[in-house]
Amino acid sequence: MTGKDFMSALSEKAKINMLKGLIEIRKFEEKSIELYKTGKIRGYLHPCIGQEAIPVGACRAIGRKDYIISNHRGHGHCIARGADIRKIMAELFGKSDGYCGGRGGSMHIADMDLGILGENGIVGGGIPISVGAGLSCKMDDKGNVVLCFFGDGAANNGVFHESLNMSAILKLPVIYICENNMYAISMCSTDSVACEDIGKRSCAYDIPGHIIDGSDPLKVYESVGIAVKHAREGKGPSLIEAKTYRFYGHHPNDPGQYRGKEEVGYYTSQKDPVTNFKRRLLEEKIITAEEIDKIEKRADEKIKDAVIFASESREPDLKKFLRENKQD
């Protein structure tokens, strides 16, 4: 199946659902920043505003029995995979009704039932896990695949090379998705990566490499779909570099002064995945402005409900934590 085949198989309803995903992730992250600044959310918070097209497009290309592995900037991955935003918000609040009972917080959400094998607060920490998950899928021989998300900073970690090499040797069904948002905290990728495109590193492992516009959910969907087909056929892993941009600093307390105003202005005005996809669907007459307004209002209500749910959730029972960890 070619890229054109994947695109032609995508219905108008599916595109509208992709827009719903983009809007929901954007609004969830905006609300999370607001709650973080008022002290409702503690610890660390790494919003993915500006990068929403990658999880939405990628998760649309896999099935319910497949798996994803996320990183510290993973709320969007979980939402796109179908996670309950009430339980995500409760986890951010550190409450007992959160996905991990309030123990994990923003960077460690997991749900085995949805195939979310966990976010990971360690840079590159999810990449070697993909090897084990991919080997499990191959041994099960049911055609399942793994999506492994990581950033440009993680691509310079040694486990990146070790994991892709082993996955290539064993022909594991893993799709490695590098979300290159140009900055590893404050280090620009042009100063930390010797070659222009991380995706070209696929040549070292003799696997397919795709270098795409990560602000376009349809392009992400197409490329991931091709890689998924390749993996399901037993041909092994692929590396996708999705070029993107985080609109804010590394976290809400980071003013991002290491970036120039012109650069930020260009990406936020010209490469906004939410604004651009709205415009595209309007121009193609797939949706109306009134329908978009309804989608946004429903997302607002959904997130408002999630905040209420998280606020009313009980604090974790610390004594229970200690009892569960006590060795007999």
CORFENRA-V271918 format. One record per pair of residues at least 24 apart in sequence whose C-alpha atoms are under 6 Angstrom apart, sorted by the first residue. I is the first residue (numbers start at 1). J is the second residue. Records with the same first field share a line. If there is no record, write none. Layout:
BEGIN
I = J ; J
END
This chain:
BEGIN
3 = 222
6 = 222
22 = 52 ; 274
24 = 299
25 = 76
41 = 92 ; 93
45 = 251
46 = 73 ; 251
48 = 73
49 = 246 ; 247
50 = 245 ; 246 ; 247
53 = 215 ; 216 ; 217 ; 273
54 = 214
55 = 80
56 = 80
57 = 217 ; 220 ; 221
58 = 220 ; 221 ; 224
61 = 221 ; 225
66 = 144 ; 145
67 = 115 ; 116 ; 146
68 = 116 ; 146 ; 147 ; 148
69 = 117 ; 118 ; 148
70 = 118 ; 119 ; 149
71 = 119 ; 120 ; 150
72 = 107 ; 119 ; 120 ; 121
86 = 306
89 = 310
90 = 310
95 = 313 ; 314 ; 315 ; 316
96 = 314 ; 315 ; 316
97 = 313
123 = 154
124 = 154
128 = 163
134 = 172 ; 173 ; 174
143 = 232
145 = 173 ; 174
146 = 174
147 = 174 ; 175
148 = 176 ; 177
149 = 177
150 = 178 ; 179
151 = 178 ; 179 ; 180
152 = 180
153 = 184
165 = 205
171 = 235 ; 236
172 = 236 ; 237
173 = 231 ; 236 ; 237
174 = 237
175 = 237 ; 238
176 = 239
177 = 240 ; 241
178 = 241
179 = 242
180 = 242 ; 243 ; 244
181 = 244 ; 245 ; 246
185 = 250
199 = 240 ; 241
207 = 238
208 = 238
209 = 238 ; 239 ; 240
210 = 240
211 = 240 ; 241
212 = 242
213 = 242 ; 243
214 = 242 ; 243 ; 244
215 = 244 ; 273
END
